[in-house]
Amino acid sequence: MLSLREILDWEILSGHTVIAGTGSLAVDVRSVTVIDAPDAVNWVKPHEFVVTSTYPVQQSPDALVVLIEQLAARNAAGLGVKLTRYLREFPDNAYRRAEELGFPIISLPGPLAWSDLIGRVFSHGGQQQGKEAAYLSAIYRAFSQHRTGIGSLRELFELVAGFINLPVVLALENEAGLQIESRGVTAAEAEMLAEALIEGAATGAQPDDVPLRMTVAGTKVVVARSGMGANGGGMVAVVERELSASEPDLECLRLSVHLLLTLVDANAGTRANLASNAKLLGDLLDPMLSREARNVLIAKALPPANGWHAVVARIFDADTLDGALFRLRLRQFSRRHKALLLEEEDGSEYVIAVPVPGADPRSSEAVLRELHQVFERQLEHAGGLLYGLGQSGPADLSEVAVLRREAREAMTFGIRLNGFNRISRHEDMLLLRLLAHPSVIEESRPGFLRLLEPLLAMGEQGATLMETMKVWLREDESMPRTAELLGLHVNTVRQRLERCRSVLGLTDFRTDTRLRLYAALQLLPMLTNAEG
């Protein structure tokens, strides 16, 4: 049987420091166990050398004194600590208590992997054939410490990284966004892998709960993933560059994905809240419900608000859309802004009631732009996605049926004028809908086309100038926003607008001129349609 002194002479422990209990290093060591949970001492057996990252005692160094006393009472062989991440110095009171008990305390080198130490101790005990079994046993015991739940992604990462020698990435996606912990890969590579693997990667495979080998952007990984749910999703992966993941590595992945689920589902009320919000919005849209009854429901279920916007979103082409990820993004938006979200049964249309966040209209615009960005970001992964967005309001939530109708009208008319993948506001569409009446179109066509004729005659170059002017007018004549949307420099936008003014023979962009140009540019698809 090995003594603790013999183990400390191994090369893998080069750089260790004996903090306390120097006179007790002759103690026999039968096995090694990892503890990284507060009650893990209950799993320790006699003559086990206990190792820890000090995560369980980081918030209360006094807890380290209690741990030492408990380990000494259980006849443990000693305690190995890593003073590299949580506790950076060993507390004096813990040192004194260990010395009183003659209990060995060893400061372990930071790069040491628990798996190396566990396997080495077992194999030197003359049981080489059972090395992997011992390693698996140590993994099960370590993970069992967290069977009732785990507190954070960092805690889980420390547990997994202690057993896996390969580069490892853990990620969690919930209403707080994307959280990543990694070792052995760059931050950019970790983020890329996390986003791709949480979304399932473009393999058609679903690696939920079972480690699966795949290649993502040229990187070979083994991944296990928690299922996408109402609260989000998570994944744990190891990167296979020169070495392949062993069976114990795969077992770590299998065990850790279950702990990921406890983090994904940490907010136990989220699913219920989302379901109740959808039901509330559905009830408020019931035409049989009186206005008084709607007001009662709103007063009981929701805090006061300055008003509500209704947004109707319709998906027209979603062949390449990751529906699970998209719905997660909408749920995250709803949680952040206390919005009500209702999805049609076939998934083709969504109704989102968004409370006005304050008296400043700019804050409301920022929230609605964020909602639009949820859809825009899907285009990065689903290039063929076609959607329409219509926005109404604000108004009292008791008028949600009217708000939904306005939002639908804005979406439908906006698609007719501007095509897909845009957001159309009802108040912006009112004037254009009046002008789009067939009789008005027939009467206004010659005048509007005459106004734009110099640009229309320029062909493709004129179309580029008109698109720039159209975006500029739509974006409240903001040069920076126009440049950002068109991917241009502000000076280029300024030069194009000056070119438009010159070609159209205008001295300046007066208010009445801007109004006529805005209406003509918005209605151009209908003006150039022979059937109106």
N, C-alpha and C positions, 0 to 999 in steps of 0.2 A: 504494500500500500504506500502511496506517495505521502510525503509530508508537505506542509505548506512551504517550508524552506526550499525543498527541492523544486517545487512548482515555480517559485519566484526566480529560480536560476534559469528558467527557459528564456530563449531569445524573444519569443512573442511578448514577454513581460519586461523586456529591456526598457529601462527608464522609470520603473516603478519606484515608489517611496514607501517605506514602512513608517506610518504615522504613529501608531501606538501598538503595544503588545509585543515588543521585540523579543521578550523572553519566552513567548509562547508559540514561536514559529515551528516547533517540532510537532505540532498537532497533526494527526492524520486527516487526510482529505479523501473522502470516498466519491464525492461527486460535486458538481457545480450547479447552482440554481440562480436564476435571475429574478429579482423582485423589482417591479416598477409600479406597484399599486399599494395604497396605504395599508390594506389588511393582508398583504402577501406573506407576512411573517408566519401566518398560520400554516403555510405550505412547507416550511423549512424542516428538514430532518437532521438528526445528529450527524456530525462530521461533514456537513455540506459547507462548501465555501460559497458565501452569498455575494453576488455582484449586483451593483445598481448604478444607474446614471444619476442618482440622488433626486430624480423627479418627484418621488412621493414626499420628500421632506423639504423641498425647496422653499415653501412658504413659511415653514416653521422649523428652524434649526433645532429647537428644543425637542421636536419629534425624533430627531436623530438619537438623542440620549435614550429615549424610550425604546427605539428600535435596537440599539446596542444591548440594552438590558434584556429585551425579549430574546435576542439571538443567543446571548450568553446563557440564558436560562434553558434554551432548547439545545445547548451543547453544539452550536454551530462551530465550524472550523475557523471562521473569521469573516470579515466584511471587506470587499473590494469596492472602492468608489471611484468614479470619474469626476474630477473637479475641473471640468472643461466647459460645461454648458450651464448648469443650474447653480449648484453650490461651487463657488470658485475657491473658497478657503474652508478648511475643516474647523468647525467651531471649537473654541477652547473648552467649553463645558463638556462637549462630547468627547474630546481628547482625554480630559481628566477622568471621566467616568470609565472609558475604555482601559485606561491605565490601572484604575482601581480594580477592575474586573480581570485584568490580564488578558484582555480580548484583542486579538490582532486586527488592526485597521490598515489596509493597504491602499495607497493612491495608485490607481492603474493608469497605464498610458492611454491617451485619448483614442488613438487609431485601433485599439484592440477590439476585435469582434468577439462577441460572446460565444459564437459558434466554434471559433478556433480553440478557445479555452476549454469549452465543454467536451469537444471531441478529443482533444489531447489528453485530458485527465482520464477519460474513459478508456482510451486505447492503451495508455500506459498502465492501466490496471490489469492488462493481460486479456482484454476482451475485445480485440480488434474487430471481430466479425459483428459484434453488436454495437459498433460505434454509431452507425446511422440510427439504430433503434434508440440509443441513449439520447442522441441529438433530438430526435422527434419527441421523445418523452419530455425533454427539457422545454421544447417549444410548446407542447400541450400544457405543461404546468404553468409556463409564463403567461400564455394567453388565457388560461383559466382564471388567472387573477382578475381579469377584466370581464368575466362572463356576465356580470350584472350591469355592464355599461362602461363606457370610456369617456373621459372628460373633454378631450380636444384632439384635433388632428396632430398636433405636436406630440402628444402623449403616445398616440398610435404609431407615429413615425419613429419615435425613439425605440419602441418595442420592436418594430419590424427591422429597423436598421441594425439593431444589435445582433440579429441572427443571419441576415443576408449580406454576403460579401460583395455582391454585384451592385452596380449603380441602381438606385431605387428612387421612384417617384410616387408620392401619394397626393391625391387631390380630392377636394370636396367642393361640390357645387350646390349652393343653397341660396336663400334670399339675400345673404350677405355678399354674394358674388363668388368668385373662384378663389379658393385657398389652396396653396401648393406647398408641400415640403419635399425636398429632394436632397440627394447626395450622389456625387459622382457625375453629374451632368450640369451644363450651364443653365442659368435661369431661363434663358430664351428657349432652350431645348426642352426643359421641363414644362414650360407653359404650352409649347406646341404639342407635346405628347399628351398633356392633360386634356387640352381642349379636344384633340382628335379622339382620344380613347374614351372620354366621358360620353362623347357623342356616338361612340360605337365604332368608329373608323369605317372606311369605305370598303368593307369586306363582305357585308351582308351577314356577318356573324354577330352573335349576341353573347359576349363573354361573361354574362352574369353568373357570379358565384363559382365559375369553373375557370382556372387559369388556361389561357389560350395563347398560343404563339402566333404572332403576326408581325408584319413589317409596316411601319408608319413613317412615311417620308424618308425611306432608306434606313431607318433605325429598327433593328430587330429587338422585339420586346416580348415578355410574357406578362399578360395582364389578366386581372380579375376585376370585375366591375359590379357595383351595386346597381340594382335596377332603378331606372328613372321613375321617380314617384312625385307626389304632389309637393314634396319638400326639396327635391333635387336629386342628385346622384353623386357617386364617388367612385374612385378607382385606385388600385394599387398595382404598380408595374415594376418589373426589373428589366434592365437593359442588358441584352446579351451581345457583347462585342467579341471578346476573345474566349469567354467561358460561357457554358450553358448553365441554366438554372438546374439545380439538383432537386431531387424529390423533397428534401426538407425545405428548400426554397419555395417550391410549389405549395407545400403544406402551409407555409407562412402566409402565402397569398390567399389560400382558401380560408384560413382562419381569420385573417385581417379583414376580408371583405364583409364578414358578418359583423365585425366591430364597426366598420364603416357605416353599415345600415343603422346602427344605434345613433351615430352622429347625424345621418341624414334625417332620421325620425326624431331628433332631439326635441323639437317643438311639437309636443303631442297634440296641441290644439290647432295646428295649422290646417290639417285636412278638414277638420270639422268646421273651422271658420270659413274656409273656401267654399265648402259645400253649402253652408248657411247663407253666405253672400250670394251665391248663384241662385239659391231658392228665393231669397229676398228680392233680387232683381226680377226673377220670373214672376213672383207674386205682384210686384208693382206694375208689371207690364200686362197683367190680366185685365182685359177690358171690362170684366164683370165687377171689378173691385171699385168701390166708390172713392171719391177724392178724400173723404173723411177717414175711411179705412186706411188708405195709403199713408195719410199723415200720421195716423196712430202707429203703423208699422215703422215708419221712418223715425219717429220720436223715440220708440222703444229700442231700436237696433243700432242707430247711428248717432254720432255726435253732431252738433250743429255745424253747418257749412255755409259759406257765402253764396253758394250756388253749385250747380253740377253741369258738366259737359257730358254729352253722350257721344261715343265714338262707335261707329259701325264699321267693322272690318270684314271683308269678304275675300276668300281665297279662290282664285279662278284657275290657276294651274299650279299644282303642288306635287308634281311627280318626283321632284328631287328634294323636297322639303323634309327635314327630320322633324316629324310632327311632335315627338316627345320633347325634344329640346325646345322647339318653338313654344309649346304650351307651358313649359317650365319658365321661359322668359316672360311670358304674359303673366303667369302667376307671381313671379318675382316683382314685376312692375305693380301688380295689384296690391301685394303686401306692403311694398314700400310707400305707396301713396294712398292706402286705404280705399282703393277703388273697388267697385263691384264688377265682377266678371261673369258673363253668361255665354256659354258655348252652345251653339245649335247641335242637335243630336248627330247630324252628319259631318260636323266639324268644318263646314264651309263658311260659316258666318259667326262672328263674335260681337257681342254688345258689351262695351266697357263704359260704366258710369264713373266719371272721374270728378272728385270734389275740387272746387276752386280753392287753392291753398291759402290765399290771402287777398287783401284788397288790391295789391299791385298786379295789374294784368300781365306784366312780364313774367311773374312767377308761374302763372297759369300756362302761358305760352311755352315756358321751359319744360313743364311737365308733359305737355302734349307733344312737344318735339322729341322728348325722351321716348314716348310711346311709339312715335313714328320710327325712331332709330331701332326699336326692337324688330320691326319688320325689315328695315334697311339692312341690318346686320345678317339677316338670313340669306341675303343675296350673295354673301361671301361664300356660302356653302351650297346654295341652291340657285345657280345662275338663271334657271328657267322659270323662277317663281314669278307669278303674276298676282297682284293683289290690288284692292281698292280700299281707300280709307275715307270716311266722311265724318265730319265733326259738326256738332250743333252746340247751341247754348252760349252762355250759361243760363240756367233757369232753375227753378225749384225742382227737387227730385220727384215731387208728386206729379210733375208733368213729364215723367220719363217717357211715356208713350209718344208724346209730341216730339220730345227730343230725339227719340229713336227715328221717327219718321223724317225729321229734318236731316238727321245724319245720313240716312239712306238716300234721300234726295240729293244731298251734296255729293255723296260718293258716286251715285249713278251719273249725275250730270258732269261731275269732274272727270270721270273716265271718258265720257263722250267727247269732252273738249280737249283734255290733256293726256289721255291714255292711262295706262296702268302705273302702279307703284308710286302714287302721289297721295298726299292728304289734301282734301278739299274742305274748306270751311263753308258752312251754310250761309253765313252772312256775306261771304265773298261771292257766292253763287246767285244771290237774290237778284241783283241787277242783271247779271248775264242771263238768267233764266227768263226774265222779262224781255230782254232783247232777243232771245232765241225763239220767241214766238214766231211761227211761220210767216205771218203777215208782216211782222216787224223785220224779220230777216230779209224778206223780198224787197221791202222799201229801203232798208239800210245797206244792202249789199253794194250797190254802185258807189255810195259815198265812202264806205269803209275800204273797199278795194282800191278806189282812187287814192285814198290816203296812203295805202301801202304799196301802190303800184311801182314806185321807183325801186323799192327793195325787192319786190317780187320779180322784177325784170332782171335782177342780178343773178338769178339762179341760186346755186349752192352757196355762194358768198353772201347773198342777201338773206338766205335762210339762216345762216350763222349769225348775222347781225340781228335779225328779228328774234332769234332765240335768246340772245344776250339781253336785248331790250325787254323781252317778255319776263325773264327771270328778274331783272333789275326792278321792274315795276311791281312784280309780285312780292319781292322781298323788301318792300317799303323803301325802294331806291337806295338800298345799302350796297355800296361798292364792295366792302369786304365779304359780305355774305354771298353776293353774286359771284365773286371771284372764287370763293370756297366751293360753292355748288357746281360751278363749271370747270373747276380745276385750272383756273387762270391766275395770272398776276393781276393785282388791282389796276396797274397801269394799262394792261391789255384791255380790261373792261372799260376803263375811261376812254381809251382810244376808239374802241368799237362804238361806244355811245356817241362820241363826237362824230364819227363817220356816219352813223344813223342820222344825226341831226343835219349834217351837211347834205346827204343824199336826199333827204326828205324836204330840203329847202326851208328848214325852220330856223328862226333866229334864236329860240331857246325852247326849253321844255316847260311851257306854261301849264297851269293846273288843268285848264280845259283841254289842252293838247294831250297831256298825259292821260286824261280820262278817255279820250277818243282812241288813243293808241292802245291803251290797256284793253278796252272793249274789242277793238278790231283784232288785236293779236289773240285774245282769248277765244274769239268766235271764228277765227280764220278757218278751222276745219269745216265749219258749217257754211261759211261764206263761199268756200271753193267747191262745195258739194252741189252739183247741179240740181239735186232734188231737195235742197235745203235741209 
